[in-house]
Structure formats: structure tokens, C-alpha cells
């Protein structure tokens, strides 16, 4: 049985932490947009899942309060889904071939 090189293992773990921190900083620079109500509500979010703006078309304000609230929630969820997809794509591209990112283990 081969001997485990703890120093090398620690170096690899440190390198992975640095890579993940760099990825998180890069994701904050990416902006995605989510929409609802045929574009009546637009929400912009970073790849780090931070909402940066909400735009409501004046025609949406003619709807009921409940409808406007639902449109905002739907647009926010759409933007966050897109942000997660961008993060997943970037993370997957950084991993060695055949290695799955966290949360992507089949059957779990």
C-alpha cells in the first residue's frame, strides 16, 4: 500500500482553497438577468447570487399588488437560478475530468 504524503495533500488542499476563492471573486464580476411577466420585471444578480438591481416596467404597476409581488419573486428566482448555473458551469470547468462538483453526485 503506497504511503500518503501529508505535506503534498495539504499543499493540494491549500491550492484548491485559493482556486475556490479566486472563482468566488470572479463570479461576483459576472452579471445575469432574470425576468418574469414577459419582461415586465427584470432582476440582475451576480454569479455569487447577490441581487444588484430590480427593474419594474410601469405597465406592471397597473396589475394588482399581489401580482406585482409574484412577478418580483419569479424574476428573483429566475435570476438566482441563472447565477447558480453560471457558478456550476465555472466550477465544473475547473475540476479535473471525471470529478463532479459538490451537489452533483448522481442518486443523492
Buried (B, 14 or more C-beta within 10 A) or exposed (E): EEEEEEEEEEEEEEEEEEEEEEBBEEBEEBBBBBBBBEEBBBBBBBBBBEBEEBBBBEEBEEBEEEEBEBBBEBBBEBBBBBBBEBBBEBBEEEEEEEEEBEEEEEEE
